[in-house]
Amino acid sequence: MRKMRALCPWLERSDIHVMRRFAELELLASAAYAQLRARPVADDEGRSRRLLDDYRRLVALQIVVARELGLSPAARQAIGANSANAPRDIVAEFAADEMKERRAKKPGDE
């Protein structure tokens, strides 16, 4: 949440509950993704694991919450937060940070 407040100058104290939900969804989706990468996505009969559907739902919900917070260029424009001091694609920055952290981890760290 600290990172979000630092990167998103348009967020206000009243946004804290939605910010918390976004952060929680990020943690849950990241954990689900790590589990999906660690094991096969489908069982021996070719059926996808339930975790894949759960992950898809978490990500879809996170996109809705991100839109409410103005974390994409289109969402910021819709809420009028697209100004000279906030031209970044925050979702892309979060994704880039996540990829950096994953690359930095050693295979047995999870």
Chimera marker file (.cmm) of the C-alpha trace (Angstrom):
<marker_set name="trace">
<marker id="1" x="0.000" y="0.000" z="0.000" r="1" g="1" b="0" radius="0.5"/>
<marker id="2" x="2.941" y="2.337" z="0.640" r="1" g="1" b="0" radius="0.5"/>
<marker id="3" x="4.190" y="1.744" z="-2.872" r="1" g="1" b="0" radius="0.5"/>
<marker id="4" x="0.722" y="2.484" z="-4.239" r="1" g="1" b="0" radius="0.5"/>
<marker id="5" x="0.453" y="5.750" z="-2.330" r="1" g="1" b="0" radius="0.5"/>
<marker id="6" x="3.915" y="6.800" z="-3.526" r="1" g="1" b="0" radius="0.5"/>
<marker id="7" x="3.176" y="5.951" z="-7.169" r="1" g="1" b="0" radius="0.5"/>
<marker id="8" x="-0.410" y="7.239" z="-7.246" r="1" g="1" b="0" radius="0.5"/>
<marker id="9" x="-0.612" y="10.876" z="-6.099" r="1" g="1" b="0" radius="0.5"/>
<marker id="10" x="-4.369" y="11.047" z="-6.815" r="1" g="1" b="0" radius="0.5"/>
<marker id="11" x="-5.212" y="8.454" z="-4.146" r="1" g="1" b="0" radius="0.5"/>
<marker id="12" x="-6.632" y="9.904" z="-0.964" r="1" g="1" b="0" radius="0.5"/>
<marker id="13" x="-7.044" y="8.639" z="2.568" r="1" g="1" b="0" radius="0.5"/>
<marker id="14" x="-10.646" y="7.723" z="1.764" r="1" g="1" b="0" radius="0.5"/>
<marker id="15" x="-9.314" y="5.211" z="-0.804" r="1" g="1" b="0" radius="0.5"/>
<marker id="16" x="-7.514" y="3.171" z="1.836" r="1" g="1" b="0" radius="0.5"/>
<marker id="17" x="-10.081" y="0.351" z="2.023" r="1" g="1" b="0" radius="0.5"/>
<marker id="18" x="-10.068" y="-0.177" z="-1.745" r="1" g="1" b="0" radius="0.5"/>
<marker id="19" x="-6.266" y="0.049" z="-1.772" r="1" g="1" b="0" radius="0.5"/>
<marker id="20" x="-6.144" y="-2.655" z="0.889" r="1" g="1" b="0" radius="0.5"/>
<marker id="21" x="-8.402" y="-4.920" z="-1.203" r="1" g="1" b="0" radius="0.5"/>
<marker id="22" x="-6.121" y="-4.406" z="-4.222" r="1" g="1" b="0" radius="0.5"/>
<marker id="23" x="-3.054" y="-5.293" z="-2.130" r="1" g="1" b="0" radius="0.5"/>
<marker id="24" x="-4.774" y="-8.390" z="-0.713" r="1" g="1" b="0" radius="0.5"/>
<marker id="25" x="-5.792" y="-9.504" z="-4.188" r="1" g="1" b="0" radius="0.5"/>
<marker id="26" x="-2.205" y="-8.992" z="-5.360" r="1" g="1" b="0" radius="0.5"/>
<marker id="27" x="-0.929" y="-11.263" z="-2.583" r="1" g="1" b="0" radius="0.5"/>
<marker id="28" x="-3.542" y="-13.945" z="-3.232" r="1" g="1" b="0" radius="0.5"/>
<marker id="29" x="-3.099" y="-13.872" z="-7.005" r="1" g="1" b="0" radius="0.5"/>
<marker id="30" x="0.687" y="-14.041" z="-6.664" r="1" g="1" b="0" radius="0.5"/>
<marker id="31" x="0.436" y="-17.044" z="-4.328" r="1" g="1" b="0" radius="0.5"/>
<marker id="32" x="-2.000" y="-18.804" z="-6.664" r="1" g="1" b="0" radius="0.5"/>
<marker id="33" x="0.249" y="-18.091" z="-9.648" r="1" g="1" b="0" radius="0.5"/>
<marker id="34" x="3.270" y="-19.512" z="-7.828" r="1" g="1" b="0" radius="0.5"/>
<marker id="35" x="1.324" y="-22.710" z="-7.120" r="1" g="1" b="0" radius="0.5"/>
<marker id="36" x="0.207" y="-22.942" z="-10.746" r="1" g="1" b="0" radius="0.5"/>
<marker id="37" x="3.795" y="-22.613" z="-11.957" r="1" g="1" b="0" radius="0.5"/>
<marker id="38" x="5.019" y="-25.223" z="-9.482" r="1" g="1" b="0" radius="0.5"/>
<marker id="39" x="2.608" y="-27.946" z="-10.581" r="1" g="1" b="0" radius="0.5"/>
<marker id="40" x="0.902" y="-29.000" z="-13.824" r="1" g="1" b="0" radius="0.5"/>
<marker id="41" x="-2.131" y="-26.885" z="-14.738" r="1" g="1" b="0" radius="0.5"/>
<marker id="42" x="-4.131" y="-29.975" z="-15.730" r="1" g="1" b="0" radius="0.5"/>
<marker id="43" x="-4.627" y="-33.328" z="-14.034" r="1" g="1" b="0" radius="0.5"/>
<marker id="44" x="-3.823" y="-36.702" z="-15.635" r="1" g="1" b="0" radius="0.5"/>
<marker id="45" x="-7.176" y="-36.678" z="-17.429" r="1" g="1" b="0" radius="0.5"/>
<marker id="46" x="-6.581" y="-33.259" z="-18.993" r="1" g="1" b="0" radius="0.5"/>
<marker id="47" x="-8.981" y="-31.334" z="-16.759" r="1" g="1" b="0" radius="0.5"/>
<marker id="48" x="-7.702" y="-27.983" z="-15.574" r="1" g="1" b="0" radius="0.5"/>
<marker id="49" x="-7.163" y="-27.624" z="-11.870" r="1" g="1" b="0" radius="0.5"/>
<marker id="50" x="-9.598" y="-25.562" z="-9.850" r="1" g="1" b="0" radius="0.5"/>
<marker id="51" x="-6.775" y="-23.236" z="-8.847" r="1" g="1" b="0" radius="0.5"/>
<marker id="52" x="-6.560" y="-22.057" z="-12.463" r="1" g="1" b="0" radius="0.5"/>
<marker id="53" x="-10.177" y="-20.866" z="-12.330" r="1" g="1" b="0" radius="0.5"/>
<marker id="54" x="-9.621" y="-19.328" z="-8.899" r="1" g="1" b="0" radius="0.5"/>
<marker id="55" x="-6.574" y="-17.456" z="-10.221" r="1" g="1" b="0" radius="0.5"/>
<marker id="56" x="-8.549" y="-16.205" z="-13.223" r="1" g="1" b="0" radius="0.5"/>
<marker id="57" x="-11.291" y="-14.915" z="-10.910" r="1" g="1" b="0" radius="0.5"/>
<marker id="58" x="-8.797" y="-13.199" z="-8.592" r="1" g="1" b="0" radius="0.5"/>
<marker id="59" x="-7.149" y="-11.427" z="-11.529" r="1" g="1" b="0" radius="0.5"/>
<marker id="60" x="-10.521" y="-10.370" z="-12.982" r="1" g="1" b="0" radius="0.5"/>
<marker id="61" x="-11.582" y="-8.953" z="-9.632" r="1" g="1" b="0" radius="0.5"/>
<marker id="62" x="-8.240" y="-7.210" z="-9.211" r="1" g="1" b="0" radius="0.5"/>
<marker id="63" x="-8.726" y="-5.481" z="-12.567" r="1" g="1" b="0" radius="0.5"/>
<marker id="64" x="-12.086" y="-4.156" z="-11.383" r="1" g="1" b="0" radius="0.5"/>
<marker id="65" x="-10.537" y="-2.853" z="-8.151" r="1" g="1" b="0" radius="0.5"/>
<marker id="66" x="-7.594" y="-1.372" z="-10.078" r="1" g="1" b="0" radius="0.5"/>
<marker id="67" x="-10.043" y="0.483" z="-12.317" r="1" g="1" b="0" radius="0.5"/>
<marker id="68" x="-11.723" y="1.969" z="-9.235" r="1" g="1" b="0" radius="0.5"/>
<marker id="69" x="-8.348" y="3.245" z="-8.047" r="1" g="1" b="0" radius="0.5"/>
<marker id="70" x="-7.399" y="4.663" z="-11.440" r="1" g="1" b="0" radius="0.5"/>
<marker id="71" x="-4.418" y="2.346" z="-11.923" r="1" g="1" b="0" radius="0.5"/>
<marker id="72" x="-4.516" y="2.315" z="-15.732" r="1" g="1" b="0" radius="0.5"/>
<marker id="73" x="-4.288" y="5.252" z="-18.151" r="1" g="1" b="0" radius="0.5"/>
<marker id="74" x="-7.916" y="4.813" z="-19.265" r="1" g="1" b="0" radius="0.5"/>
<marker id="75" x="-9.192" y="4.625" z="-15.682" r="1" g="1" b="0" radius="0.5"/>
<marker id="76" x="-7.216" y="7.730" z="-14.678" r="1" g="1" b="0" radius="0.5"/>
<marker id="77" x="-8.624" y="9.613" z="-17.627" r="1" g="1" b="0" radius="0.5"/>
<marker id="78" x="-12.153" y="8.535" z="-16.659" r="1" g="1" b="0" radius="0.5"/>
<marker id="79" x="-11.710" y="9.847" z="-13.104" r="1" g="1" b="0" radius="0.5"/>
<marker id="80" x="-9.834" y="12.953" z="-14.182" r="1" g="1" b="0" radius="0.5"/>
<marker id="81" x="-6.537" y="11.929" z="-12.589" r="1" g="1" b="0" radius="0.5"/>
<marker id="82" x="-4.610" y="11.913" z="-15.869" r="1" g="1" b="0" radius="0.5"/>
<marker id="83" x="-2.401" y="14.921" z="-15.296" r="1" g="1" b="0" radius="0.5"/>
<marker id="84" x="1.190" y="15.865" z="-15.931" r="1" g="1" b="0" radius="0.5"/>
<marker id="85" x="2.194" y="14.501" z="-12.529" r="1" g="1" b="0" radius="0.5"/>
<marker id="86" x="0.537" y="11.097" z="-13.105" r="1" g="1" b="0" radius="0.5"/>
<marker id="87" x="1.147" y="9.968" z="-16.709" r="1" g="1" b="0" radius="0.5"/>
<marker id="88" x="2.416" y="6.479" z="-15.825" r="1" g="1" b="0" radius="0.5"/>
<marker id="89" x="0.774" y="3.125" z="-16.364" r="1" g="1" b="0" radius="0.5"/>
<marker id="90" x="0.779" y="1.987" z="-12.736" r="1" g="1" b="0" radius="0.5"/>
<marker id="91" x="-0.437" y="-1.550" z="-13.435" r="1" g="1" b="0" radius="0.5"/>
<marker id="92" x="2.476" y="-2.012" z="-15.849" r="1" g="1" b="0" radius="0.5"/>
<marker id="93" x="4.886" y="-0.704" z="-13.205" r="1" g="1" b="0" radius="0.5"/>
<marker id="94" x="3.496" y="-3.123" z="-10.599" r="1" g="1" b="0" radius="0.5"/>
<marker id="95" x="3.870" y="-5.967" z="-13.122" r="1" g="1" b="0" radius="0.5"/>
<marker id="96" x="7.447" y="-4.935" z="-13.915" r="1" g="1" b="0" radius="0.5"/>
<marker id="97" x="8.298" y="-4.827" z="-10.198" r="1" g="1" b="0" radius="0.5"/>
<marker id="98" x="6.746" y="-8.270" z="-9.728" r="1" g="1" b="0" radius="0.5"/>
<marker id="99" x="8.789" y="-9.691" z="-12.608" r="1" g="1" b="0" radius="0.5"/>
<marker id="100" x="12.000" y="-8.193" z="-11.166" r="1" g="1" b="0" radius="0.5"/>
<marker id="101" x="11.259" y="-9.802" z="-7.801" r="1" g="1" b="0" radius="0.5"/>
<marker id="102" x="10.521" y="-13.189" z="-9.412" r="1" g="1" b="0" radius="0.5"/>
<marker id="103" x="13.745" y="-13.087" z="-11.415" r="1" g="1" b="0" radius="0.5"/>
<marker id="104" x="15.710" y="-12.202" z="-8.272" r="1" g="1" b="0" radius="0.5"/>
<marker id="105" x="14.350" y="-15.212" z="-6.361" r="1" g="1" b="0" radius="0.5"/>
<marker id="106" x="16.271" y="-18.439" z="-6.404" r="1" g="1" b="0" radius="0.5"/>
<marker id="107" x="14.401" y="-21.608" z="-7.507" r="1" g="1" b="0" radius="0.5"/>
<marker id="108" x="14.050" y="-22.982" z="-3.955" r="1" g="1" b="0" radius="0.5"/>
<marker id="109" x="12.931" y="-19.688" z="-2.293" r="1" g="1" b="0" radius="0.5"/>
<marker id="110" x="9.166" y="-20.293" z="-2.619" r="1" g="1" b="0" radius="0.5"/>
<link id1="1" id2="2" r="1" g="1" b="0" radius="0.2"/>
<link id1="2" id2="3" r="1" g="1" b="0" radius="0.2"/>
<link id1="3" id2="4" r="1" g="1" b="0" radius="0.2"/>
<link id1="4" id2="5" r="1" g="1" b="0" radius="0.2"/>
<link id1="5" id2="6" r="1" g="1" b="0" radius="0.2"/>
<link id1="6" id2="7" r="1" g="1" b="0" radius="0.2"/>
<link id1="7" id2="8" r="1" g="1" b="0" radius="0.2"/>
<link id1="8" id2="9" r="1" g="1" b="0" radius="0.2"/>
<link id1="9" id2="10" r="1" g="1" b="0" radius="0.2"/>
<link id1="10" id2="11" r="1" g="1" b="0" radius="0.2"/>
<link id1="11" id2="12" r="1" g="1" b="0" radius="0.2"/>
<link id1="12" id2="13" r="1" g="1" b="0" radius="0.2"/>
<link id1="13" id2="14" r="1" g="1" b="0" radius="0.2"/>
<link id1="14" id2="15" r="1" g="1" b="0" radius="0.2"/>
<link id1="15" id2="16" r="1" g="1" b="0" radius="0.2"/>
<link id1="16" id2="17" r="1" g="1" b="0" radius="0.2"/>
<link id1="17" id2="18" r="1" g="1" b="0" radius="0.2"/>
<link id1="18" id2="19" r="1" g="1" b="0" radius="0.2"/>
<link id1="19" id2="20" r="1" g="1" b="0" radius="0.2"/>
<link id1="20" id2="21" r="1" g="1" b="0" radius="0.2"/>
<link id1="21" id2="22" r="1" g="1" b="0" radius="0.2"/>
<link id1="22" id2="23" r="1" g="1" b="0" radius="0.2"/>
<link id1="23" id2="24" r="1" g="1" b="0" radius="0.2"/>
<link id1="24" id2="25" r="1" g="1" b="0" radius="0.2"/>
<link id1="25" id2="26" r="1" g="1" b="0" radius="0.2"/>
<link id1="26" id2="27" r="1" g="1" b="0" radius="0.2"/>
<link id1="27" id2="28" r="1" g="1" b="0" radius="0.2"/>
<link id1="28" id2="29" r="1" g="1" b="0" radius="0.2"/>
<link id1="29" id2="30" r="1" g="1" b="0" radius="0.2"/>
<link id1="30" id2="31" r="1" g="1" b="0" radius="0.2"/>
<link id1="31" id2="32" r="1" g="1" b="0" radius="0.2"/>
<link id1="32" id2="33" r="1" g="1" b="0" radius="0.2"/>
<link id1="33" id2="34" r="1" g="1" b="0" radius="0.2"/>
<link id1="34" id2="35" r="1" g="1" b="0" radius="0.2"/>
<link id1="35" id2="36" r="1" g="1" b="0" radius="0.2"/>
<link id1="36" id2="37" r="1" g="1" b="0" radius="0.2"/>
<link id1="37" id2="38" r="1" g="1" b="0" radius="0.2"/>
<link id1="38" id2="39" r="1" g="1" b="0" radius="0.2"/>
<link id1="39" id2="40" r="1" g="1" b="0" radius="0.2"/>
<link id1="40" id2="41" r="1" g="1" b="0" radius="0.2"/>
<link id1="41" id2="42" r="1" g="1" b="0" radius="0.2"/>
<link id1="42" id2="43" r="1" g="1" b="0" radius="0.2"/>
<link id1="43" id2="44" r="1" g="1" b="0" radius="0.2"/>
<link id1="44" id2="45" r="1" g="1" b="0" radius="0.2"/>
<link id1="45" id2="46" r="1" g="1" b="0" radius="0.2"/>
<link id1="46" id2="47" r="1" g="1" b="0" radius="0.2"/>
<link id1="47" id2="48" r="1" g="1" b="0" radius="0.2"/>
<link id1="48" id2="49" r="1" g="1" b="0" radius="0.2"/>
<link id1="49" id2="50" r="1" g="1" b="0" radius="0.2"/>
<link id1="50" id2="51" r="1" g="1" b="0" radius="0.2"/>
<link id1="51" id2="52" r="1" g="1" b="0" radius="0.2"/>
<link id1="52" id2="53" r="1" g="1" b="0" radius="0.2"/>
<link id1="53" id2="54" r="1" g="1" b="0" radius="0.2"/>
<link id1="54" id2="55" r="1" g="1" b="0" radius="0.2"/>
<link id1="55" id2="56" r="1" g="1" b="0" radius="0.2"/>
<link id1="56" id2="57" r="1" g="1" b="0" radius="0.2"/>
<link id1="57" id2="58" r="1" g="1" b="0" radius="0.2"/>
<link id1="58" id2="59" r="1" g="1" b="0" radius="0.2"/>
<link id1="59" id2="60" r="1" g="1" b="0" radius="0.2"/>
<link id1="60" id2="61" r="1" g="1" b="0" radius="0.2"/>
<link id1="61" id2="62" r="1" g="1" b="0" radius="0.2"/>
<link id1="62" id2="63" r="1" g="1" b="0" radius="0.2"/>
<link id1="63" id2="64" r="1" g="1" b="0" radius="0.2"/>
<link id1="64" id2="65" r="1" g="1" b="0" radius="0.2"/>
<link id1="65" id2="66" r="1" g="1" b="0" radius="0.2"/>
<link id1="66" id2="67" r="1" g="1" b="0" radius="0.2"/>
<link id1="67" id2="68" r="1" g="1" b="0" radius="0.2"/>
<link id1="68" id2="69" r="1" g="1" b="0" radius="0.2"/>
<link id1="69" id2="70" r="1" g="1" b="0" radius="0.2"/>
<link id1="70" id2="71" r="1" g="1" b="0" radius="0.2"/>
<link id1="71" id2="72" r="1" g="1" b="0" radius="0.2"/>
<link id1="72" id2="73" r="1" g="1" b="0" radius="0.2"/>
<link id1="73" id2="74" r="1" g="1" b="0" radius="0.2"/>
<link id1="74" id2="75" r="1" g="1" b="0" radius="0.2"/>
<link id1="75" id2="76" r="1" g="1" b="0" radius="0.2"/>
<link id1="76" id2="77" r="1" g="1" b="0" radius="0.2"/>
<link id1="77" id2="78" r="1" g="1" b="0" radius="0.2"/>
<link id1="78" id2="79" r="1" g="1" b="0" radius="0.2"/>
<link id1="79" id2="80" r="1" g="1" b="0" radius="0.2"/>
<link id1="80" id2="81" r="1" g="1" b="0" radius="0.2"/>
<link id1="81" id2="82" r="1" g="1" b="0" radius="0.2"/>
<link id1="82" id2="83" r="1" g="1" b="0" radius="0.2"/>
<link id1="83" id2="84" r="1" g="1" b="0" radius="0.2"/>
<link id1="84" id2="85" r="1" g="1" b="0" radius="0.2"/>
<link id1="85" id2="86" r="1" g="1" b="0" radius="0.2"/>
<link id1="86" id2="87" r="1" g="1" b="0" radius="0.2"/>
<link id1="87" id2="88" r="1" g="1" b="0" radius="0.2"/>
<link id1="88" id2="89" r="1" g="1" b="0" radius="0.2"/>
<link id1="89" id2="90" r="1" g="1" b="0" radius="0.2"/>
<link id1="90" id2="91" r="1" g="1" b="0" radius="0.2"/>
<link id1="91" id2="92" r="1" g="1" b="0" radius="0.2"/>
<link id1="92" id2="93" r="1" g="1" b="0" radius="0.2"/>
<link id1="93" id2="94" r="1" g="1" b="0" radius="0.2"/>
<link id1="94" id2="95" r="1" g="1" b="0" radius="0.2"/>
<link id1="95" id2="96" r="1" g="1" b="0" radius="0.2"/>
<link id1="96" id2="97" r="1" g="1" b="0" radius="0.2"/>
<link id1="97" id2="98" r="1" g="1" b="0" radius="0.2"/>
<link id1="98" id2="99" r="1" g="1" b="0" radius="0.2"/>
<link id1="99" id2="100" r="1" g="1" b="0" radius="0.2"/>
<link id1="100" id2="101" r="1" g="1" b="0" radius="0.2"/>
<link id1="101" id2="102" r="1" g="1" b="0" radius="0.2"/>
<link id1="102" id2="103" r="1" g="1" b="0" radius="0.2"/>
<link id1="103" id2="104" r="1" g="1" b="0" radius="0.2"/>
<link id1="104" id2="105" r="1" g="1" b="0" radius="0.2"/>
<link id1="105" id2="106" r="1" g="1" b="0" radius="0.2"/>
<link id1="106" id2="107" r="1" g="1" b="0" radius="0.2"/>
<link id1="107" id2="108" r="1" g="1" b="0" radius="0.2"/>
<link id1="108" id2="109" r="1" g="1" b="0" radius="0.2"/>
<link id1="109" id2="110" r="1" g="1" b="0" radius="0.2"/>
</marker_set>
